[in-house]
Amino acid sequence: MLPKKIELFERALSITLPAPYADFLKKYNGGYTPKTSFDINGESSDIRYFYGFEEQKIL
């Protein structure tokens, strides 16, 4: 279900999310994301909490 929501989101905004970010959403769907980092085009960052497409666990 979540991949379909991501696809609808991208289509509604006429965008394509970077694959690493889309994978992040598929894995965690937002919420608390312990020890999570990502790299896009040589730039890395950490994310600890992010809004998702469905209900998330809030700590």
PDB file with SEQRES, HELIX, SHEET and CRYST1 records, atoms N, CA, C and O in Angstrom:
SEQRES   1 A   59  MET LEU PRO LYS LYS ILE GLU LEU PHE GLU ARG ALA LEU          
SEQRES   2 A   59  SER ILE THR LEU PRO ALA PRO TYR ALA ASP PHE LEU LYS          
SEQRES   3 A   59  LYS TYR ASN GLY GLY TYR THR PRO LYS THR SER PHE ASP          
SEQRES   4 A   59  ILE ASN GLY GLU SER SER ASP ILE ARG TYR PHE TYR GLY          
SEQRES   5 A   59  PHE GLU GLU GLN LYS ILE LEU                                  
HELIX    1 AA1 LEU A    2  LEU A   13  1                                  12    
HELIX    2 AA2 ALA A   19  TYR A   28  1                                  10    
SHEET    1 AA1 2 GLY A  31  ILE A  40  0                                        
SHEET    2 AA1 2 GLU A  43  PHE A  50 -1                                        
CRYST1    1.000    1.000    1.000  90.00  90.00  90.00 P 1           1          
ATOM      1  N   MET A   1       0.822  -1.207   0.000  1.00  0.00           N  
ATOM      2  CA  MET A   1       0.000   0.000   0.000  1.00  0.00           C  
ATOM      3  C   MET A   1       0.868   1.274   0.000  1.00  0.00           C  
ATOM      4  O   MET A   1       0.581   2.228  -0.723  1.00  0.00           O  
ATOM      5  N   LEU A   2       1.915   1.273   0.808  1.00  0.00           N  
ATOM      6  CA  LEU A   2       2.751   2.472   0.898  1.00  0.00           C  
ATOM      7  C   LEU A   2       3.403   2.831  -0.434  1.00  0.00           C  
ATOM      8  O   LEU A   2       3.410   4.009  -0.790  1.00  0.00           O  
ATOM      9  N   PRO A   3       3.959   1.868  -1.200  1.00  0.00           N  
ATOM     10  CA  PRO A   3       4.520   2.259  -2.505  1.00  0.00           C  
ATOM     11  C   PRO A   3       3.490   2.951  -3.400  1.00  0.00           C  
ATOM     12  O   PRO A   3       3.840   3.874  -4.136  1.00  0.00           O  
ATOM     13  N   LYS A   4       2.243   2.526  -3.350  1.00  0.00           N  
ATOM     14  CA  LYS A   4       1.188   3.165  -4.148  1.00  0.00           C  
ATOM     15  C   LYS A   4       0.961   4.600  -3.673  1.00  0.00           C  
ATOM     16  O   LYS A   4       0.765   5.497  -4.494  1.00  0.00           O  
ATOM     17  N   LYS A   5       0.985   4.826  -2.361  1.00  0.00           N  
ATOM     18  CA  LYS A   5       0.804   6.181  -1.831  1.00  0.00           C  
ATOM     19  C   LYS A   5       1.952   7.095  -2.248  1.00  0.00           C  
ATOM     20  O   LYS A   5       1.741   8.270  -2.548  1.00  0.00           O  
ATOM     21  N   ILE A   6       3.158   6.553  -2.265  1.00  0.00           N  
ATOM     22  CA  ILE A   6       4.306   7.343  -2.710  1.00  0.00           C  
ATOM     23  C   ILE A   6       4.137   7.702  -4.184  1.00  0.00           C  
ATOM     24  O   ILE A   6       4.387   8.838  -4.588  1.00  0.00           O  
ATOM     25  N   GLU A   7       3.714   6.732  -4.977  1.00  0.00           N  
ATOM     26  CA  GLU A   7       3.493   6.980  -6.404  1.00  0.00           C  
ATOM     27  C   GLU A   7       2.421   8.053  -6.616  1.00  0.00           C  
ATOM     28  O   GLU A   7       2.595   8.938  -7.454  1.00  0.00           O  
ATOM     29  N   LEU A   8       1.332   7.984  -5.878  1.00  0.00           N  
ATOM     30  CA  LEU A   8       0.271   8.991  -6.002  1.00  0.00           C  
ATOM     31  C   LEU A   8       0.767  10.374  -5.576  1.00  0.00           C  
ATOM     32  O   LEU A   8       0.430  11.381  -6.200  1.00  0.00           O  
ATOM     33  N   PHE A   9       1.562  10.416  -4.521  1.00  0.00           N  
ATOM     34  CA  PHE A   9       2.146  11.667  -4.044  1.00  0.00           C  
ATOM     35  C   PHE A   9       3.028  12.286  -5.119  1.00  0.00           C  
ATOM     36  O   PHE A   9       2.917  13.477  -5.410  1.00  0.00           O  
ATOM     37  N   GLU A  10       3.907  11.473  -5.711  1.00  0.00           N  
ATOM     38  CA  GLU A  10       4.792  11.963  -6.764  1.00  0.00           C  
ATOM     39  C   GLU A  10       3.989  12.462  -7.961  1.00  0.00           C  
ATOM     40  O   GLU A  10       4.294  13.513  -8.525  1.00  0.00           O  
ATOM     41  N   ARG A  11       2.979  11.718  -8.341  1.00  0.00           N  
ATOM     42  CA  ARG A  11       2.164  12.099  -9.495  1.00  0.00           C  
ATOM     43  C   ARG A  11       1.406  13.406  -9.221  1.00  0.00           C  
ATOM     44  O   ARG A  11       1.317  14.267 -10.097  1.00  0.00           O  
ATOM     45  N   ALA A  12       0.865  13.551  -8.015  1.00  0.00           N  
ATOM     46  CA  ALA A  12       0.102  14.756  -7.669  1.00  0.00           C  
ATOM     47  C   ALA A  12       0.972  16.009  -7.735  1.00  0.00           C  
ATOM     48  O   ALA A  12       0.492  17.085  -8.090  1.00  0.00           O  
ATOM     49  N   LEU A  13       2.263  15.864  -7.390  1.00  0.00           N  
ATOM     50  CA  LEU A  13       3.169  17.015  -7.386  1.00  0.00           C  
ATOM     51  C   LEU A  13       4.058  17.083  -8.621  1.00  0.00           C  
ATOM     52  O   LEU A  13       4.890  17.981  -8.746  1.00  0.00           O  
ATOM     53  N   SER A  14       3.877  16.128  -9.534  1.00  0.00           N  
ATOM     54  CA  SER A  14       4.704  16.049 -10.747  1.00  0.00           C  
ATOM     55  C   SER A  14       6.190  16.021 -10.405  1.00  0.00           C  
ATOM     56  O   SER A  14       6.993  16.747 -10.992  1.00  0.00           O  
ATOM     57  N   ILE A  15       6.536  15.169  -9.446  1.00  0.00           N  
ATOM     58  CA  ILE A  15       7.936  15.020  -9.028  1.00  0.00           C  
ATOM     59  C   ILE A  15       8.275  13.538  -8.963  1.00  0.00           C  
ATOM     60  O   ILE A  15       7.397  12.677  -9.021  1.00  0.00           O  
ATOM     61  N   THR A  16       9.562  13.266  -8.841  1.00  0.00           N  
ATOM     62  CA  THR A  16      10.039  11.917  -8.549  1.00  0.00           C  
ATOM     63  C   THR A  16      10.980  12.029  -7.368  1.00  0.00           C  
ATOM     64  O   THR A  16      11.994  12.723  -7.443  1.00  0.00           O  
ATOM     65  N   LEU A  17      10.660  11.358  -6.290  1.00  0.00           N  
ATOM     66  CA  LEU A  17      11.537  11.383  -5.129  1.00  0.00           C  
ATOM     67  C   LEU A  17      12.821  10.620  -5.448  1.00  0.00           C  
ATOM     68  O   LEU A  17      12.785   9.627  -6.176  1.00  0.00           O  
ATOM     69  N   PRO A  18      13.950  11.072  -4.913  1.00  0.00           N  
ATOM     70  CA  PRO A  18      15.181  10.304  -5.105  1.00  0.00           C  
ATOM     71  C   PRO A  18      14.979   8.887  -4.544  1.00  0.00           C  
ATOM     72  O   PRO A  18      14.353   8.712  -3.499  1.00  0.00           O  
ATOM     73  N   ALA A  19      15.507   7.896  -5.237  1.00  0.00           N  
ATOM     74  CA  ALA A  19      15.310   6.498  -4.842  1.00  0.00           C  
ATOM     75  C   ALA A  19      15.707   6.225  -3.388  1.00  0.00           C  
ATOM     76  O   ALA A  19      14.978   5.519  -2.691  1.00  0.00           O  
ATOM     77  N   PRO A  20      16.849   6.764  -2.899  1.00  0.00           N  
ATOM     78  CA  PRO A  20      17.186   6.499  -1.490  1.00  0.00           C  
ATOM     79  C   PRO A  20      16.135   7.050  -0.525  1.00  0.00           C  
ATOM     80  O   PRO A  20      15.859   6.445   0.512  1.00  0.00           O  
ATOM     81  N   TYR A  21      15.554   8.194  -0.868  1.00  0.00           N  
ATOM     82  CA  TYR A  21      14.534   8.774   0.007  1.00  0.00           C  
ATOM     83  C   TYR A  21      13.235   7.970  -0.057  1.00  0.00           C  
ATOM     84  O   TYR A  21      12.595   7.747   0.970  1.00  0.00           O  
ATOM     85  N   ALA A  22      12.844   7.536  -1.250  1.00  0.00           N  
ATOM     86  CA  ALA A  22      11.651   6.703  -1.385  1.00  0.00           C  
ATOM     87  C   ALA A  22      11.846   5.395  -0.613  1.00  0.00           C  
ATOM     88  O   ALA A  22      10.919   4.921   0.044  1.00  0.00           O  
ATOM     89  N   ASP A  23      13.047   4.810  -0.690  1.00  0.00           N  
ATOM     90  CA  ASP A  23      13.341   3.591   0.067  1.00  0.00           C  
ATOM     91  C   ASP A  23      13.243   3.839   1.565  1.00  0.00           C  
ATOM     92  O   ASP A  23      12.738   2.997   2.307  1.00  0.00           O  
ATOM     93  N   PHE A  24      13.728   4.995   2.008  1.00  0.00           N  
ATOM     94  CA  PHE A  24      13.625   5.379   3.416  1.00  0.00           C  
ATOM     95  C   PHE A  24      12.160   5.407   3.852  1.00  0.00           C  
ATOM     96  O   PHE A  24      11.813   4.861   4.900  1.00  0.00           O  
ATOM     97  N   LEU A  25      11.297   6.042   3.049  1.00  0.00           N  
ATOM     98  CA  LEU A  25       9.876   6.104   3.390  1.00  0.00           C  
ATOM     99  C   LEU A  25       9.251   4.717   3.414  1.00  0.00           C  
ATOM    100  O   LEU A  25       8.435   4.415   4.285  1.00  0.00           O  
ATOM    101  N   LYS A  26       9.632   3.871   2.459  1.00  0.00           N  
ATOM    102  CA  LYS A  26       9.089   2.504   2.427  1.00  0.00           C  
ATOM    103  C   LYS A  26       9.518   1.708   3.658  1.00  0.00           C  
ATOM    104  O   LYS A  26       8.756   0.892   4.176  1.00  0.00           O  
ATOM    105  N   LYS A  27      10.742   1.952   4.122  1.00  0.00           N  
ATOM    106  CA  LYS A  27      11.262   1.206   5.265  1.00  0.00           C  
ATOM    107  C   LYS A  27      10.667   1.685   6.584  1.00  0.00           C  
ATOM    108  O   LYS A  27      10.278   0.873   7.423  1.00  0.00           O  
ATOM    109  N   TYR A  28      10.595   3.010   6.768  1.00  0.00           N  
ATOM    110  CA  TYR A  28      10.183   3.557   8.060  1.00  0.00           C  
ATOM    111  C   TYR A  28       8.816   4.235   8.056  1.00  0.00           C  
ATOM    112  O   TYR A  28       8.191   4.359   9.110  1.00  0.00           O  
ATOM    113  N   ASN A  29       8.337   4.680   6.883  1.00  0.00           N  
ATOM    114  CA  ASN A  29       7.094   5.446   6.792  1.00  0.00           C  
ATOM    115  C   ASN A  29       7.049   6.575   7.806  1.00  0.00           C  
ATOM    116  O   ASN A  29       6.029   6.776   8.467  1.00  0.00           O  
ATOM    117  N   GLY A  30       8.107   7.289   7.932  1.00  0.00           N  
ATOM    118  CA  GLY A  30       8.134   8.389   8.877  1.00  0.00           C  
ATOM    119  C   GLY A  30       8.268   7.881  10.300  1.00  0.00           C  
ATOM    120  O   GLY A  30       8.717   6.758  10.530  1.00  0.00           O  
ATOM    121  N   GLY A  31       7.877   8.716  11.255  1.00  0.00           N  
ATOM    122  CA  GLY A  31       8.015   8.332  12.643  1.00  0.00           C  
ATOM    123  C   GLY A  31       9.451   8.443  13.115  1.00  0.00           C  
ATOM    124  O   GLY A  31      10.280   9.091  12.477  1.00  0.00           O  
ATOM    125  N   TYR A  32       9.732   7.814  14.225  1.00  0.00           N  
ATOM    126  CA  TYR A  32      11.064   7.825  14.808  1.00  0.00           C  
ATOM    127  C   TYR A  32      11.957   6.866  14.033  1.00  0.00           C  
ATOM    128  O   TYR A  32      11.583   5.713  13.815  1.00  0.00           O  
ATOM    129  N   THR A  33      13.113   7.320  13.623  1.00  0.00           N  
ATOM    130  CA  THR A  33      14.004   6.517  12.787  1.00  0.00           C  
ATOM    131  C   THR A  33      15.398   6.479  13.417  1.00  0.00           C  
ATOM    132  O   THR A  33      16.259   7.280  13.051  1.00  0.00           O  
ATOM    133  N   PRO A  34      15.628   5.575  14.345  1.00  0.00           N  
ATOM    134  CA  PRO A  34      16.910   5.555  15.053  1.00  0.00           C  
ATOM    135  C   PRO A  34      18.083   5.201  14.139  1.00  0.00           C  
ATOM    136  O   PRO A  34      18.001   4.299  13.306  1.00  0.00           O  
ATOM    137  N   LYS A  35      19.171   5.941  14.323  1.00  0.00           N  
ATOM    138  CA  LYS A  35      20.433   5.680  13.617  1.00  0.00           C  
ATOM    139  C   LYS A  35      20.240   5.572  12.107  1.00  0.00           C  
ATOM    140  O   LYS A  35      20.755   4.649  11.476  1.00  0.00           O  
ATOM    141  N   THR A  36      19.507   6.504  11.538  1.00  0.00           N  
ATOM    142  CA  THR A  36      19.235   6.472  10.112  1.00  0.00           C  
ATOM    143  C   THR A  36      19.969   7.607   9.414  1.00  0.00           C  
ATOM    144  O   THR A  36      19.829   8.775   9.778  1.00  0.00           O  
ATOM    145  N   SER A  37      20.741   7.251   8.422  1.00  0.00           N  
ATOM    146  CA  SER A  37      21.382   8.261   7.588  1.00  0.00           C  
ATOM    147  C   SER A  37      21.158   7.874   6.140  1.00  0.00           C  
ATOM    148  O   SER A  37      20.861   6.721   5.829  1.00  0.00           O  
ATOM    149  N   PHE A  38      21.304   8.847   5.261  1.00  0.00           N  
ATOM    150  CA  PHE A  38      21.142   8.581   3.843  1.00  0.00           C  
ATOM    151  C   PHE A  38      22.125   9.430   3.070  1.00  0.00           C  
ATOM    152  O   PHE A  38      22.645  10.421   3.582  1.00  0.00           O  
ATOM    153  N   ASP A  39      22.373   9.039   1.841  1.00  0.00           N  
ATOM    154  CA  ASP A  39      23.319   9.729   0.981  1.00  0.00           C  
ATOM    155  C   ASP A  39      22.667   9.918  -0.383  1.00  0.00           C  
ATOM    156  O   ASP A  39      22.222   8.957  -1.011  1.00  0.00           O  
ATOM    157  N   ILE A  40      22.618  11.165  -0.829  1.00  0.00           N  
ATOM    158  CA  ILE A  40      22.066  11.483  -2.144  1.00  0.00           C  
ATOM    159  C   ILE A  40      23.082  12.355  -2.871  1.00  0.00           C  
ATOM    160  O   ILE A  40      23.421  13.448  -2.417  1.00  0.00           O  
ATOM    161  N   ASN A  41      23.557  11.859  -3.994  1.00  0.00           N  
ATOM    162  CA  ASN A  41      24.525  12.590  -4.812  1.00  0.00           C  
ATOM    163  C   ASN A  41      25.725  13.090  -4.006  1.00  0.00           C  
ATOM    164  O   ASN A  41      26.171  14.224  -4.178  1.00  0.00           O  
ATOM    165  N   GLY A  42      26.235  12.239  -3.135  1.00  0.00           N  
ATOM    166  CA  GLY A  42      27.427  12.579  -2.368  1.00  0.00           C  
ATOM    167  C   GLY A  42      27.183  13.421  -1.137  1.00  0.00           C  
ATOM    168  O   GLY A  42      28.128  13.712  -0.404  1.00  0.00           O  
ATOM    169  N   GLU A  43      25.968  13.816  -0.885  1.00  0.00           N  
ATOM    170  CA  GLU A  43      25.621  14.588   0.307  1.00  0.00           C  
ATOM    171  C   GLU A  43      24.920  13.654   1.281  1.00  0.00           C  
ATOM    172  O   GLU A  43      23.939  13.004   0.917  1.00  0.00           O  
ATOM    173  N   SER A  44      25.409  13.578   2.514  1.00  0.00           N  
ATOM    174  CA  SER A  44      24.778  12.694   3.488  1.00  0.00           C  
ATOM    175  C   SER A  44      24.115  13.509   4.590  1.00  0.00           C  
ATOM    176  O   SER A  44      24.485  14.652   4.861  1.00  0.00           O  
ATOM    177  N   SER A  45      23.133  12.889   5.210  1.00  0.00           N  
ATOM    178  CA  SER A  45      22.407  13.550   6.282  1.00  0.00           C  
ATOM    179  C   SER A  45      21.823  12.484   7.200  1.00  0.00           C  
ATOM    180  O   SER A  45      21.765  11.308   6.840  1.00  0.00           O  
ATOM    181  N   ASP A  46      21.399  12.891   8.364  1.00  0.00           N  
ATOM    182  CA  ASP A  46      20.728  12.009   9.312  1.00  0.00           C  
ATOM    183  C   ASP A  46      19.299  12.484   9.505  1.00  0.00           C  
ATOM    184  O   ASP A  46      19.011  13.680   9.464  1.00  0.00           O  
ATOM    185  N   ILE A  47      18.420  11.530   9.715  1.00  0.00           N  
ATOM    186  CA  ILE A  47      17.022  11.853  10.010  1.00  0.00           C  
ATOM    187  C   ILE A  47      16.641  11.090  11.266  1.00  0.00           C  
ATOM    188  O   ILE A  47      16.901   9.891  11.369  1.00  0.00           O  
ATOM    189  N   ARG A  48      16.035  11.768  12.209  1.00  0.00           N  
ATOM    190  CA  ARG A  48      15.589  11.104  13.426  1.00  0.00           C  
ATOM    191  C   ARG A  48      14.069  10.973  13.485  1.00  0.00           C  
ATOM    192  O   ARG A  48      13.552  10.060  14.130  1.00  0.00           O  
ATOM    193  N   TYR A  49      13.356  11.866  12.827  1.00  0.00           N  
ATOM    194  CA  TYR A  49      11.894  11.805  12.829  1.00  0.00           C  
ATOM    195  C   TYR A  49      11.401  12.466  11.556  1.00  0.00           C  
ATOM    196  O   TYR A  49      11.936  13.487  11.123  1.00  0.00           O  
ATOM    197  N   PHE A  50      10.370  11.870  10.958  1.00  0.00           N  
ATOM    198  CA  PHE A  50       9.853  12.423   9.727  1.00  0.00           C  
ATOM    199  C   PHE A  50       8.390  12.069   9.574  1.00  0.00           C  
ATOM    200  O   PHE A  50       7.958  10.998  10.000  1.00  0.00           O  
ATOM    201  N   TYR A  51       7.625  12.960   8.970  1.00  0.00           N  
ATOM    202  CA  TYR A  51       6.221  12.664   8.706  1.00  0.00           C  
ATOM    203  C   TYR A  51       6.111  11.583   7.639  1.00  0.00           C  
ATOM    204  O   TYR A  51       6.860  11.594   6.662  1.00  0.00           O  
ATOM    205  N   GLY A  52       5.196  10.666   7.817  1.00  0.00           N  
ATOM    206  CA  GLY A  52       4.983   9.581   6.867  1.00  0.00           C  
ATOM    207  C   GLY A  52       3.639   9.697   6.180  1.00  0.00           C  
ATOM    208  O   GLY A  52       2.962  10.720   6.279  1.00  0.00           O  
ATOM    209  N   PHE A  53       3.262   8.645   5.489  1.00  0.00           N  
ATOM    210  CA  PHE A  53       2.009   8.621   4.752  1.00  0.00           C  
ATOM    211  C   PHE A  53       0.871   7.974   5.548  1.00  0.00           C  
ATOM    212  O   PHE A  53      -0.297   8.103   5.180  1.00  0.00           O  
ATOM    213  N   GLU A  54       1.204   7.297   6.610  1.00  0.00           N  
ATOM    214  CA  GLU A  54       0.213   6.638   7.431  1.00  0.00           C  
ATOM    215  C   GLU A  54       0.519   6.952   8.882  1.00  0.00           C  
ATOM    216  O   GLU A  54       1.374   7.795   9.154  1.00  0.00           O  
ATOM    217  N   GLU A  55      -0.147   6.307   9.818  1.00  0.00           N  
ATOM    218  CA  GLU A  55       0.102   6.551  11.238  1.00  0.00           C  
ATOM    219  C   GLU A  55       1.524   6.132  11.604  1.00  0.00           C  
ATOM    220  O   GLU A  55       2.022   5.103  11.148  1.00  0.00           O  
ATOM    221  N   GLN A  56       2.167   6.956  12.441  1.00  0.00           N  
ATOM    222  CA  GLN A  56       3.515   6.654  12.891  1.00  0.00           C  
ATOM    223  C   GLN A  56       3.517   6.513  14.406  1.00  0.00           C  
ATOM    224  O   GLN A  56       2.644   7.031  15.102  1.00  0.00           O  
ATOM    225  N   LYS A  57       4.514   5.805  14.888  1.00  0.00           N  
ATOM    226  CA  LYS A  57       4.717   5.709  16.323  1.00  0.00           C  
ATOM    227  C   LYS A  57       5.397   6.992  16.782  1.00  0.00           C  
ATOM    228  O   LYS A  57       6.457   7.352  16.269  1.00  0.00           O  
ATOM    229  N   ILE A  58       4.803   7.674  17.734  1.00  0.00           N  
ATOM    230  CA  ILE A  58       5.369   8.916  18.256  1.00  0.00           C  
ATOM    231  C   ILE A  58       5.893   8.649  19.655  1.00  0.00           C  
ATOM    232  O   ILE A  58       5.170   8.168  20.527  1.00  0.00           O  
ATOM    233  N   LEU A  59       7.170   8.970  19.852  1.00  0.00           N  
ATOM    234  CA  LEU A  59       7.786   8.739  21.168  1.00  0.00           C  
ATOM    235  C   LEU A  59       7.714   9.960  22.017  1.00  0.00           C  
ATOM    236  O   LEU A  59       8.182   9.949  23.156  1.00  0.00           O  
TER     237      LEU A  59                                                      
END                                                                             
